[in-house]
Amino acid sequence: MRLKLNYIIIPLFTAFIAYFGGQITSAGMKWYKTINLPSFTPPGFVIGYVWTFIFICATISAIITWNKLKKTTLVSHL
């Protein structure tokens, strides 16, 4: 089976977006640490796992969607 280019490009694009979002988020962490959080707020490491899971699911979804699109459909939407 030949490796399709979208199996490389889509995960790289998702990783770039996740990295960029992380950089923006880290800039606001000083402010976040100063607010009073409710007792049910999960610990910080849980948020990292949740966002990782979300990005993995989004990547898989994008690859599946891209593979199911017919080339004529893709061209007509562009």
mmCIF file of the N, C-alpha and C atoms, coordinates in Angstrom:
data_MODEL
# 
_entry.id   MODEL 
# 
loop_
_atom_site.group_PDB 
_atom_site.id 
_atom_site.type_symbol 
_atom_site.label_atom_id 
_atom_site.label_alt_id 
_atom_site.label_comp_id 
_atom_site.label_asym_id 
_atom_site.label_entity_id 
_atom_site.label_seq_id 
_atom_site.pdbx_PDB_ins_code 
_atom_site.Cartn_x 
_atom_site.Cartn_y 
_atom_site.Cartn_z 
_atom_site.occupancy 
_atom_site.B_iso_or_equiv 
_atom_site.pdbx_formal_charge 
_atom_site.auth_seq_id 
_atom_site.auth_comp_id 
_atom_site.auth_asym_id 
_atom_site.auth_atom_id 
_atom_site.pdbx_PDB_model_num 
ATOM 1   N N  . MET A 1 1  ? 0.836   -1.173 0.000  1.00 0.00 ? 1  MET A N  1 
ATOM 2   C CA . MET A 1 1  ? 0.000   0.000  0.000  1.00 0.00 ? 1  MET A CA 1 
ATOM 3   C C  . MET A 1 1  ? 0.888   1.245  0.000  1.00 0.00 ? 1  MET A C  1 
ATOM 4   N N  . ARG A 1 2  ? 0.601   2.135  -0.886 1.00 0.00 ? 2  ARG A N  1 
ATOM 5   C CA . ARG A 1 2  ? 1.375   3.367  -0.997 1.00 0.00 ? 2  ARG A CA 1 
ATOM 6   C C  . ARG A 1 2  ? 0.902   4.379  0.044  1.00 0.00 ? 2  ARG A C  1 
ATOM 7   N N  . LEU A 1 3  ? 1.843   5.005  0.712  1.00 0.00 ? 3  LEU A N  1 
ATOM 8   C CA . LEU A 1 3  ? 1.508   5.994  1.727  1.00 0.00 ? 3  LEU A CA 1 
ATOM 9   C C  . LEU A 1 3  ? 1.006   7.264  1.063  1.00 0.00 ? 3  LEU A C  1 
ATOM 10  N N  . LYS A 1 4  ? -0.177  7.688  1.466  1.00 0.00 ? 4  LYS A N  1 
ATOM 11  C CA . LYS A 1 4  ? -0.742  8.909  0.900  1.00 0.00 ? 4  LYS A CA 1 
ATOM 12  C C  . LYS A 1 4  ? -0.132  10.117 1.609  1.00 0.00 ? 4  LYS A C  1 
ATOM 13  N N  . LEU A 1 5  ? -0.014  11.193 0.878  1.00 0.00 ? 5  LEU A N  1 
ATOM 14  C CA . LEU A 1 5  ? 0.592   12.409 1.405  1.00 0.00 ? 5  LEU A CA 1 
ATOM 15  C C  . LEU A 1 5  ? -0.220  13.006 2.550  1.00 0.00 ? 5  LEU A C  1 
ATOM 16  N N  . ASN A 1 6  ? -1.537  12.802 2.525  1.00 0.00 ? 6  ASN A N  1 
ATOM 17  C CA . ASN A 1 6  ? -2.366  13.375 3.589  1.00 0.00 ? 6  ASN A CA 1 
ATOM 18  C C  . ASN A 1 6  ? -2.107  12.734 4.950  1.00 0.00 ? 6  ASN A C  1 
ATOM 19  N N  . TYR A 1 7  ? -1.533  11.532 4.978  1.00 0.00 ? 7  TYR A N  1 
ATOM 20  C CA . TYR A 1 7  ? -1.186  10.900 6.244  1.00 0.00 ? 7  TYR A CA 1 
ATOM 21  C C  . TYR A 1 7  ? 0.017   11.576 6.896  1.00 0.00 ? 7  TYR A C  1 
ATOM 22  N N  . ILE A 1 8  ? 0.712   12.395 6.143  1.00 0.00 ? 8  ILE A N  1 
ATOM 23  C CA . ILE A 1 8  ? 1.848   13.153 6.673  1.00 0.00 ? 8  ILE A CA 1 
ATOM 24  C C  . ILE A 1 8  ? 1.457   14.607 6.896  1.00 0.00 ? 8  ILE A C  1 
ATOM 25  N N  . ILE A 1 9  ? 0.789   15.205 5.915  1.00 0.00 ? 9  ILE A N  1 
ATOM 26  C CA . ILE A 1 9  ? 0.492   16.636 5.970  1.00 0.00 ? 9  ILE A CA 1 
ATOM 27  C C  . ILE A 1 9  ? -0.520  16.973 7.068  1.00 0.00 ? 9  ILE A C  1 
ATOM 28  N N  . ILE A 1 10 ? -1.596  16.221 7.170  1.00 0.00 ? 10 ILE A N  1 
ATOM 29  C CA . ILE A 1 10 ? -2.633  16.540 8.159  1.00 0.00 ? 10 ILE A CA 1 
ATOM 30  C C  . ILE A 1 10 ? -2.099  16.432 9.592  1.00 0.00 ? 10 ILE A C  1 
ATOM 31  N N  . PRO A 1 11 ? -1.384  15.351 9.966  1.00 0.00 ? 11 PRO A N  1 
ATOM 32  C CA . PRO A 1 11 ? -0.824  15.334 11.328 1.00 0.00 ? 11 PRO A CA 1 
ATOM 33  C C  . PRO A 1 11 ? 0.205   16.438 11.580 1.00 0.00 ? 11 PRO A C  1 
ATOM 34  N N  . LEU A 1 12 ? 1.010   16.773 10.576 1.00 0.00 ? 12 LEU A N  1 
ATOM 35  C CA . LEU A 1 12 ? 1.971   17.862 10.756 1.00 0.00 ? 12 LEU A CA 1 
ATOM 36  C C  . LEU A 1 12 ? 1.255   19.195 10.952 1.00 0.00 ? 12 LEU A C  1 
ATOM 37  N N  . PHE A 1 13 ? 0.204   19.417 10.182 1.00 0.00 ? 13 PHE A N  1 
ATOM 38  C CA . PHE A 1 13 ? -0.580  20.644 10.327 1.00 0.00 ? 13 PHE A CA 1 
ATOM 39  C C  . PHE A 1 13 ? -1.221  20.706 11.712 1.00 0.00 ? 13 PHE A C  1 
ATOM 40  N N  . THR A 1 14 ? -1.770  19.591 12.165 1.00 0.00 ? 14 THR A N  1 
ATOM 41  C CA . THR A 1 14 ? -2.391  19.546 13.486 1.00 0.00 ? 14 THR A CA 1 
ATOM 42  C C  . THR A 1 14 ? -1.358  19.788 14.583 1.00 0.00 ? 14 THR A C  1 
ATOM 43  N N  . ALA A 1 15 ? -0.175  19.188 14.437 1.00 0.00 ? 15 ALA A N  1 
ATOM 44  C CA . ALA A 1 15 ? 0.886   19.402 15.427 1.00 0.00 ? 15 ALA A CA 1 
ATOM 45  C C  . ALA A 1 15 ? 1.318   20.864 15.458 1.00 0.00 ? 15 ALA A C  1 
ATOM 46  N N  . PHE A 1 16 ? 1.386   21.495 14.291 1.00 0.00 ? 16 PHE A N  1 
ATOM 47  C CA . PHE A 1 16 ? 1.745   22.911 14.235 1.00 0.00 ? 16 PHE A CA 1 
ATOM 48  C C  . PHE A 1 16 ? 0.705   23.760 14.955 1.00 0.00 ? 16 PHE A C  1 
ATOM 49  N N  . ILE A 1 17 ? -0.563  23.488 14.707 1.00 0.00 ? 17 ILE A N  1 
ATOM 50  C CA . ILE A 1 17 ? -1.641  24.235 15.357 1.00 0.00 ? 17 ILE A CA 1 
ATOM 51  C C  . ILE A 1 17 ? -1.603  24.019 16.870 1.00 0.00 ? 17 ILE A C  1 
ATOM 52  N N  . ALA A 1 18 ? -1.373  22.780 17.301 1.00 0.00 ? 18 ALA A N  1 
ATOM 53  C CA . ALA A 1 18 ? -1.303  22.491 18.735 1.00 0.00 ? 18 ALA A CA 1 
ATOM 54  C C  . ALA A 1 18 ? -0.124  23.220 19.376 1.00 0.00 ? 18 ALA A C  1 
ATOM 55  N N  . TYR A 1 19 ? 1.020   23.219 18.705 1.00 0.00 ? 19 TYR A N  1 
ATOM 56  C CA . TYR A 1 19 ? 2.198   23.911 19.233 1.00 0.00 ? 19 TYR A CA 1 
ATOM 57  C C  . TYR A 1 19 ? 1.942   25.416 19.316 1.00 0.00 ? 19 TYR A C  1 
ATOM 58  N N  . PHE A 1 20 ? 1.396   25.981 18.256 1.00 0.00 ? 20 PHE A N  1 
ATOM 59  C CA . PHE A 1 20 ? 1.114   27.415 18.221 1.00 0.00 ? 20 PHE A CA 1 
ATOM 60  C C  . PHE A 1 20 ? 0.110   27.793 19.315 1.00 0.00 ? 20 PHE A C  1 
ATOM 61  N N  . GLY A 1 21 ? -0.919  26.991 19.480 1.00 0.00 ? 21 GLY A N  1 
ATOM 62  C CA . GLY A 1 21 ? -1.897  27.240 20.536 1.00 0.00 ? 21 GLY A CA 1 
ATOM 63  C C  . GLY A 1 21 ? -1.284  27.135 21.920 1.00 0.00 ? 21 GLY A C  1 
ATOM 64  N N  . GLY A 1 22 ? -0.368  26.192 22.087 1.00 0.00 ? 22 GLY A N  1 
ATOM 65  C CA . GLY A 1 22 ? 0.325   26.058 23.369 1.00 0.00 ? 22 GLY A CA 1 
ATOM 66  C C  . GLY A 1 22 ? 1.183   27.262 23.694 1.00 0.00 ? 22 GLY A C  1 
ATOM 67  N N  . GLN A 1 23 ? 1.820   27.812 22.668 1.00 0.00 ? 23 GLN A N  1 
ATOM 68  C CA . GLN A 1 23 ? 2.645   29.001 22.883 1.00 0.00 ? 23 GLN A CA 1 
ATOM 69  C C  . GLN A 1 23 ? 1.792   30.199 23.290 1.00 0.00 ? 23 GLN A C  1 
ATOM 70  N N  . ILE A 1 24 ? 0.659   30.347 22.659 1.00 0.00 ? 24 ILE A N  1 
ATOM 71  C CA . ILE A 1 24 ? -0.240  31.451 23.012 1.00 0.00 ? 24 ILE A CA 1 
ATOM 72  C C  . ILE A 1 24 ? -0.802  31.245 24.417 1.00 0.00 ? 24 ILE A C  1 
ATOM 73  N N  . THR A 1 25 ? -1.152  30.013 24.733 1.00 0.00 ? 25 THR A N  1 
ATOM 74  C CA . THR A 1 25 ? -1.705  29.715 26.051 1.00 0.00 ? 25 THR A CA 1 
ATOM 75  C C  . THR A 1 25 ? -0.684  29.964 27.151 1.00 0.00 ? 25 THR A C  1 
ATOM 76  N N  . SER A 1 26 ? 0.557   29.571 26.919 1.00 0.00 ? 26 SER A N  1 
ATOM 77  C CA . SER A 1 26 ? 1.574   29.747 27.959 1.00 0.00 ? 26 SER A CA 1 
ATOM 78  C C  . SER A 1 26 ? 1.822   31.221 28.260 1.00 0.00 ? 26 SER A C  1 
ATOM 79  N N  . ALA A 1 27 ? 1.543   32.085 27.303 1.00 0.00 ? 27 ALA A N  1 
ATOM 80  C CA . ALA A 1 27 ? 1.711   33.522 27.537 1.00 0.00 ? 27 ALA A CA 1 
ATOM 81  C C  . ALA A 1 27 ? 0.695   34.048 28.547 1.00 0.00 ? 27 ALA A C  1 
ATOM 82  N N  . GLY A 1 28 ? -0.444  33.391 28.670 1.00 0.00 ? 28 GLY A N  1 
ATOM 83  C CA . GLY A 1 28 ? -1.479  33.847 29.587 1.00 0.00 ? 28 GLY A CA 1 
ATOM 84  C C  . GLY A 1 28 ? -1.532  33.092 30.899 1.00 0.00 ? 28 GLY A C  1 
ATOM 85  N N  . MET A 1 29 ? -0.561  32.250 31.172 1.00 0.00 ? 29 MET A N  1 
ATOM 86  C CA . MET A 1 29 ? -0.610  31.439 32.380 1.00 0.00 ? 29 MET A CA 1 
ATOM 87  C C  . MET A 1 29 ? -0.433  32.257 33.659 1.00 0.00 ? 29 MET A C  1 
ATOM 88  N N  . LYS A 1 30 ? 0.281   33.361 33.620 1.00 0.00 ? 30 LYS A N  1 
ATOM 89  C CA . LYS A 1 30 ? 0.446   34.191 34.825 1.00 0.00 ? 30 LYS A CA 1 
ATOM 90  C C  . LYS A 1 30 ? -0.918  34.700 35.288 1.00 0.00 ? 30 LYS A C  1 
ATOM 91  N N  . TRP A 1 31 ? -1.710  35.155 34.344 1.00 0.00 ? 31 TRP A N  1 
ATOM 92  C CA . TRP A 1 31 ? -3.039  35.652 34.670 1.00 0.00 ? 31 TRP A CA 1 
ATOM 93  C C  . TRP A 1 31 ? -3.913  34.531 35.223 1.00 0.00 ? 31 TRP A C  1 
ATOM 94  N N  . TYR A 1 32 ? -3.855  33.355 34.600 1.00 0.00 ? 32 TYR A N  1 
ATOM 95  C CA . TYR A 1 32 ? -4.706  32.237 35.002 1.00 0.00 ? 32 TYR A CA 1 
ATOM 96  C C  . TYR A 1 32 ? -4.393  31.795 36.427 1.00 0.00 ? 32 TYR A C  1 
ATOM 97  N N  . LYS A 1 33 ? -3.128  31.826 36.800 1.00 0.00 ? 33 LYS A N  1 
ATOM 98  C CA . LYS A 1 33 ? -2.743  31.372 38.139 1.00 0.00 ? 33 LYS A CA 1 
ATOM 99  C C  . LYS A 1 33 ? -3.175  32.342 39.235 1.00 0.00 ? 33 LYS A C  1 
ATOM 100 N N  . THR A 1 34 ? -3.552  33.556 38.874 1.00 0.00 ? 34 THR A N  1 
ATOM 101 C CA . THR A 1 34 ? -3.960  34.533 39.888 1.00 0.00 ? 34 THR A CA 1 
ATOM 102 C C  . THR A 1 34 ? -5.455  34.486 40.208 1.00 0.00 ? 34 THR A C  1 
ATOM 103 N N  . ILE A 1 35 ? -6.260  33.811 39.385 1.00 0.00 ? 35 ILE A N  1 
ATOM 104 C CA . ILE A 1 35 ? -7.705  33.797 39.640 1.00 0.00 ? 35 ILE A CA 1 
ATOM 105 C C  . ILE A 1 35 ? -8.062  32.695 40.635 1.00 0.00 ? 35 ILE A C  1 
ATOM 106 N N  . ASN A 1 36 ? -9.169  32.868 41.307 1.00 0.00 ? 36 ASN A N  1 
ATOM 107 C CA . ASN A 1 36 ? -9.675  31.854 42.238 1.00 0.00 ? 36 ASN A CA 1 
ATOM 108 C C  . ASN A 1 36 ? -10.466 30.826 41.442 1.00 0.00 ? 36 ASN A C  1 
ATOM 109 N N  . LEU A 1 37 ? -9.986  29.595 41.465 1.00 0.00 ? 37 LEU A N  1 
ATOM 110 C CA . LEU A 1 37 ? -10.630 28.518 40.715 1.00 0.00 ? 37 LEU A CA 1 
ATOM 111 C C  . LEU A 1 37 ? -11.586 27.753 41.618 1.00 0.00 ? 37 LEU A C  1 
ATOM 112 N N  . PRO A 1 38 ? -12.668 27.214 41.055 1.00 0.00 ? 38 PRO A N  1 
ATOM 113 C CA . PRO A 1 38 ? -13.576 26.400 41.868 1.00 0.00 ? 38 PRO A CA 1 
ATOM 114 C C  . PRO A 1 38 ? -12.902 25.085 42.267 1.00 0.00 ? 38 PRO A C  1 
ATOM 115 N N  . SER A 1 39 ? -13.448 24.442 43.260 1.00 0.00 ? 39 SER A N  1 
ATOM 116 C CA . SER A 1 39 ? -12.844 23.211 43.783 1.00 0.00 ? 39 SER A CA 1 
ATOM 117 C C  . SER A 1 39 ? -12.885 22.059 42.783 1.00 0.00 ? 39 SER A C  1 
ATOM 118 N N  . PHE A 1 40 ? -13.818 22.102 41.842 1.00 0.00 ? 40 PHE A N  1 
ATOM 119 C CA . PHE A 1 40 ? -13.946 20.997 40.886 1.00 0.00 ? 40 PHE A CA 1 
ATOM 120 C C  . PHE A 1 40 ? -13.059 21.169 39.653 1.00 0.00 ? 40 PHE A C  1 
ATOM 121 N N  . THR A 1 41 ? -12.208 22.179 39.628 1.00 0.00 ? 41 THR A N  1 
ATOM 122 C CA . THR A 1 41 ? -11.297 22.382 38.503 1.00 0.00 ? 41 THR A CA 1 
ATOM 123 C C  . THR A 1 41 ? -10.273 21.248 38.484 1.00 0.00 ? 41 THR A C  1 
ATOM 124 N N  . PRO A 1 42 ? -10.121 20.560 37.353 1.00 0.00 ? 42 PRO A N  1 
ATOM 125 C CA . PRO A 1 42 ? -9.152  19.459 37.303 1.00 0.00 ? 42 PRO A CA 1 
ATOM 126 C C  . PRO A 1 42 ? -7.720  19.988 37.375 1.00 0.00 ? 42 PRO A C  1 
ATOM 127 N N  . PRO A 1 43 ? -6.786  19.137 37.809 1.00 0.00 ? 43 PRO A N  1 
ATOM 128 C CA . PRO A 1 43 ? -5.385  19.556 37.844 1.00 0.00 ? 43 PRO A CA 1 
ATOM 129 C C  . PRO A 1 43 ? -4.867  19.856 36.439 1.00 0.00 ? 43 PRO A C  1 
ATOM 130 N N  . GLY A 1 44 ? -3.827  20.653 36.368 1.00 0.00 ? 44 GLY A N  1 
ATOM 131 C CA . GLY A 1 44 ? -3.300  21.104 35.082 1.00 0.00 ? 44 GLY A CA 1 
ATOM 132 C C  . GLY A 1 44 ? -2.878  19.987 34.147 1.00 0.00 ? 44 GLY A C  1 
ATOM 133 N N  . PHE A 1 45 ? -2.287  18.900 34.673 1.00 0.00 ? 45 PHE A N  1 
ATOM 134 C CA . PHE A 1 45 ? -1.821  17.831 33.792 1.00 0.00 ? 45 PHE A CA 1 
ATOM 135 C C  . PHE A 1 45 ? -2.977  17.135 33.085 1.00 0.00 ? 45 PHE A C  1 
ATOM 136 N N  . VAL A 1 46 ? -4.158  17.136 33.678 1.00 0.00 ? 46 VAL A N  1 
ATOM 137 C CA . VAL A 1 46 ? -5.325  16.509 33.049 1.00 0.00 ? 46 VAL A CA 1 
ATOM 138 C C  . VAL A 1 46 ? -5.712  17.275 31.787 1.00 0.00 ? 46 VAL A C  1 
ATOM 139 N N  . ILE A 1 47 ? -5.622  18.585 31.841 1.00 0.00 ? 47 ILE A N  1 
ATOM 140 C CA . ILE A 1 47 ? -5.971  19.418 30.689 1.00 0.00 ? 47 ILE A CA 1 
ATOM 141 C C  . ILE A 1 47 ? -5.073  19.084 29.501 1.00 0.00 ? 47 ILE A C  1 
ATOM 142 N N  . GLY A 1 48 ? -3.801  18.860 29.760 1.00 0.00 ? 48 GLY A N  1 
ATOM 143 C CA . GLY A 1 48 ? -2.876  18.479 28.688 1.00 0.00 ? 48 GLY A CA 1 
ATOM 144 C C  . GLY A 1 48 ? -3.278  17.172 28.023 1.00 0.00 ? 48 GLY A C  1 
ATOM 145 N N  . TYR A 1 49 ? -3.659  16.188 28.829 1.00 0.00 ? 49 TYR A N  1 
ATOM 146 C CA . TYR A 1 49 ? -4.101  14.910 28.270 1.00 0.00 ? 49 TYR A CA 1 
ATOM 147 C C  . TYR A 1 49 ? -5.390  15.068 27.465 1.00 0.00 ? 49 TYR A C  1 
ATOM 148 N N  . VAL A 1 50 ? -6.295  15.878 27.969 1.00 0.00 ? 50 VAL A N  1 
ATOM 149 C CA . VAL A 1 50 ? -7.568  16.087 27.275 1.00 0.00 ? 50 VAL A CA 1 
ATOM 150 C C  . VAL A 1 50 ? -7.335  16.758 25.924 1.00 0.00 ? 50 VAL A C  1 
ATOM 151 N N  . TRP A 1 51 ? -6.507  17.815 25.881 1.00 0.00 ? 51 TRP A N  1 
ATOM 152 C CA . TRP A 1 51 ? -6.230  18.488 24.614 1.00 0.00 ? 51 TRP A CA 1 
ATOM 153 C C  . TRP A 1 51 ? -5.494  17.573 23.644 1.00 0.00 ? 51 TRP A C  1 
ATOM 154 N N  . THR A 1 52 ? -4.603  16.737 24.153 1.00 0.00 ? 52 THR A N  1 
ATOM 155 C CA . THR A 1 52 ? -3.923  15.774 23.287 1.00 0.00 ? 52 THR A CA 1 
ATOM 156 C C  . THR A 1 52 ? -4.928  14.820 22.666 1.00 0.00 ? 52 THR A C  1 
ATOM 157 N N  . PHE A 1 53 ? -5.853  14.313 23.467 1.00 0.00 ? 53 PHE A N  1 
ATOM 158 C CA . PHE A 1 53 ? -6.888  13.414 22.965 1.00 0.00 ? 53 PHE A CA 1 
ATOM 159 C C  . PHE A 1 53 ? -7.763  14.109 21.924 1.00 0.00 ? 53 PHE A C  1 
ATOM 160 N N  . ILE A 1 54 ? -8.129  15.366 22.186 1.00 0.00 ? 54 ILE A N  1 
ATOM 161 C CA . ILE A 1 54 ? -8.954  16.121 21.237 1.00 0.00 ? 54 ILE A CA 1 
ATOM 162 C C  . ILE A 1 54 ? -8.232  16.290 19.904 1.00 0.00 ? 54 ILE A C  1 
ATOM 163 N N  . PHE A 1 55 ? -6.951  16.643 19.947 1.00 0.00 ? 55 PHE A N  1 
ATOM 164 C CA . PHE A 1 55 ? -6.201  16.838 18.709 1.00 0.00 ? 55 PHE A CA 1 
ATOM 165 C C  . PHE A 1 55 ? -5.981  15.524 17.959 1.00 0.00 ? 55 PHE A C  1 
ATOM 166 N N  . ILE A 1 56 ? -5.787  14.427 18.667 1.00 0.00 ? 56 ILE A N  1 
ATOM 167 C CA . ILE A 1 56 ? -5.659  13.124 18.001 1.00 0.00 ? 56 ILE A CA 1 
ATOM 168 C C  . ILE A 1 56 ? -6.968  12.765 17.303 1.00 0.00 ? 56 ILE A C  1 
ATOM 169 N N  . CYS A 1 57 ? -8.092  12.947 17.991 1.00 0.00 ? 57 CYS A N  1 
ATOM 170 C CA . CYS A 1 57 ? -9.398  12.663 17.377 1.00 0.00 ? 57 CYS A CA 1 
ATOM 171 C C  . CYS A 1 57 ? -9.661  13.567 16.177 1.00 0.00 ? 57 CYS A C  1 
ATOM 172 N N  . ALA A 1 58 ? -9.299  14.836 16.280 1.00 0.00 ? 58 ALA A N  1 
ATOM 173 C CA . ALA A 1 58 ? -9.495  15.764 15.164 1.00 0.00 ? 58 ALA A CA 1 
ATOM 174 C C  . ALA A 1 58 ? -8.630  15.375 13.968 1.00 0.00 ? 58 ALA A C  1 
ATOM 175 N N  . THR A 1 59 ? -7.409  14.931 14.225 1.00 0.00 ? 59 THR A N  1 
ATOM 176 C CA . THR A 1 59 ? -6.521  14.505 13.143 1.00 0.00 ? 59 THR A CA 1 
ATOM 177 C C  . THR A 1 59 ? -7.072  13.273 12.440 1.00 0.00 ? 59 THR A C  1 
ATOM 178 N N  . ILE A 1 60 ? -7.492  12.293 13.206 1.00 0.00 ? 60 ILE A N  1 
ATOM 179 C CA . ILE A 1 60 ? -8.066  11.077 12.618 1.00 0.00 ? 60 ILE A CA 1 
ATOM 180 C C  . ILE A 1 60 ? -9.319  11.423 11.821 1.00 0.00 ? 60 ILE A C  1 
ATOM 181 N N  . SER A 1 61 ? -10.156 12.276 12.366 1.00 0.00 ? 61 SER A N  1 
ATOM 182 C CA . SER A 1 61 ? -11.369 12.695 11.667 1.00 0.00 ? 61 SER A CA 1 
ATOM 183 C C  . SER A 1 61 ? -11.052 13.406 10.358 1.00 0.00 ? 61 SER A C  1 
ATOM 184 N N  . ALA A 1 62 ? -10.064 14.283 10.374 1.00 0.00 ? 62 ALA A N  1 
ATOM 185 C CA . ALA A 1 62 ? -9.686  15.003 9.154  1.00 0.00 ? 62 ALA A CA 1 
ATOM 186 C C  . ALA A 1 62 ? -9.148  14.050 8.095  1.00 0.00 ? 62 ALA A C  1 
ATOM 187 N N  . ILE A 1 63 ? -8.354  13.068 8.498  1.00 0.00 ? 63 ILE A N  1 
ATOM 188 C CA . ILE A 1 63 ? -7.816  12.096 7.537  1.00 0.00 ? 63 ILE A CA 1 
ATOM 189 C C  . ILE A 1 63 ? -8.940  11.259 6.942  1.00 0.00 ? 63 ILE A C  1 
ATOM 190 N N  . ILE A 1 64 ? -9.851  10.789 7.776  1.00 0.00 ? 64 ILE A N  1 
ATOM 191 C CA . ILE A 1 64 ? -10.972 9.981  7.275  1.00 0.00 ? 64 ILE A CA 1 
ATOM 192 C C  . ILE A 1 64 ? -11.830 10.802 6.316  1.00 0.00 ? 64 ILE A C  1 
ATOM 193 N N  . THR A 1 65 ? -12.133 12.032 6.688  1.00 0.00 ? 65 THR A N  1 
ATOM 194 C CA . THR A 1 65 ? -12.948 12.897 5.833  1.00 0.00 ? 65 THR A CA 1 
ATOM 195 C C  . THR A 1 65 ? -12.249 13.170 4.515  1.00 0.00 ? 65 THR A C  1 
ATOM 196 N N  . TRP A 1 66 ? -10.974 13.484 4.568  1.00 0.00 ? 66 TRP A N  1 
ATOM 197 C CA . TRP A 1 66 ? -10.208 13.767 3.347  1.00 0.00 ? 66 TRP A CA 1 
ATOM 198 C C  . TRP A 1 66 ? -10.196 12.551 2.421  1.00 0.00 ? 66 TRP A C  1 
ATOM 199 N N  . ASN A 1 67 ? -10.031 11.359 2.984  1.00 0.00 ? 67 ASN A N  1 
ATOM 200 C CA . ASN A 1 67 ? -9.985  10.146 2.168  1.00 0.00 ? 67 ASN A CA 1 
ATOM 201 C C  . ASN A 1 67 ? -11.342 9.809  1.555  1.00 0.00 ? 67 ASN A C  1 
ATOM 202 N N  . LYS A 1 68 ? -12.432 10.195 2.196  1.00 0.00 ? 68 LYS A N  1 
ATOM 203 C CA . LYS A 1 68 ? -13.758 9.887  1.660  1.00 0.00 ? 68 LYS A CA 1 
ATOM 204 C C  . LYS A 1 68 ? -14.230 10.876 0.617  1.00 0.00 ? 68 LYS A C  1 
ATOM 205 N N  . LEU A 1 69 ? -13.621 12.051 0.588  1.00 0.00 ? 69 LEU A N  1 
ATOM 206 C CA . LEU A 1 69 ? -14.001 13.031 -0.427 1.00 0.00 ? 69 LEU A CA 1 
ATOM 207 C C  . LEU A 1 69 ? -13.565 12.550 -1.805 1.00 0.00 ? 69 LEU A C  1 
ATOM 208 N N  . LYS A 1 70 ? -14.437 12.705 -2.757 1.00 0.00 ? 70 LYS A N  1 
ATOM 209 C CA . LYS A 1 70 ? -14.047 12.410 -4.131 1.00 0.00 ? 70 LYS A CA 1 
ATOM 210 C C  . LYS A 1 70 ? -13.285 13.610 -4.661 1.00 0.00 ? 70 LYS A C  1 
ATOM 211 N N  . LYS A 1 71 ? -12.360 13.368 -5.543 1.00 0.00 ? 71 LYS A N  1 
ATOM 212 C CA . LYS A 1 71 ? -11.546 14.466 -6.062 1.00 0.00 ? 71 LYS A CA 1 
ATOM 213 C C  . LYS A 1 71 ? -12.398 15.505 -6.782 1.00 0.00 ? 71 LYS A C  1 
ATOM 214 N N  . THR A 1 72 ? -13.441 15.086 -7.454 1.00 0.00 ? 72 THR A N  1 
ATOM 215 C CA . THR A 1 72 ? -14.293 16.056 -8.139 1.00 0.00 ? 72 THR A CA 1 
ATOM 216 C C  . THR A 1 72 ? -15.034 16.927 -7.135 1.00 0.00 ? 72 THR A C  1 
ATOM 217 N N  . THR A 1 73 ? -15.450 16.342 -6.018 1.00 0.00 ? 73 THR A N  1 
ATOM 218 C CA . THR A 1 73 ? -16.118 17.107 -4.975 1.00 0.00 ? 73 THR A CA 1 
ATOM 219 C C  . THR A 1 73 ? -15.158 18.122 -4.377 1.00 0.00 ? 73 THR A C  1 
ATOM 220 N N  . LEU A 1 74 ? -13.942 17.705 -4.140 1.00 0.00 ? 74 LEU A N  1 
ATOM 221 C CA . LEU A 1 74 ? -12.949 18.596 -3.556 1.00 0.00 ? 74 LEU A CA 1 
ATOM 222 C C  . LEU A 1 74 ? -12.666 19.775 -4.470 1.00 0.00 ? 74 LEU A C  1 
ATOM 223 N N  . VAL A 1 75 ? -12.508 19.518 -5.755 1.00 0.00 ? 75 VAL A N  1 
ATOM 224 C CA . VAL A 1 75 ? -12.210 20.584 -6.706 1.00 0.00 ? 75 VAL A CA 1 
ATOM 225 C C  . VAL A 1 75 ? -13.387 21.545 -6.819 1.00 0.00 ? 75 VAL A C  1 
ATOM 226 N N  . SER A 1 76 ? -14.606 21.039 -6.787 1.00 0.00 ? 76 SER A N  1 
ATOM 227 C CA . SER A 1 76 ? -15.768 21.916 -6.929 1.00 0.00 ? 76 SER A CA 1 
ATOM 228 C C  . SER A 1 76 ? -15.949 22.828 -5.716 1.00 0.00 ? 76 SER A C  1 
ATOM 229 N N  . HIS A 1 77 ? -15.466 22.411 -4.541 1.00 0.00 ? 77 HIS A N  1 
ATOM 230 C CA . HIS A 1 77 ? -15.577 23.248 -3.348 1.00 0.00 ? 77 HIS A CA 1 
ATOM 231 C C  . HIS A 1 77 ? -14.448 24.253 -3.240 1.00 0.00 ? 77 HIS A C  1 
ATOM 232 N N  . LEU A 1 78 ? -13.379 24.028 -3.943 1.00 0.00 ? 78 LEU A N  1 
ATOM 233 C CA . LEU A 1 78 ? -12.277 24.985 -3.899 1.00 0.00 ? 78 LEU A CA 1 
ATOM 234 C C  . LEU A 1 78 ? -12.566 26.089 -4.866 1.00 0.00 ? 78 LEU A C  1 
# 
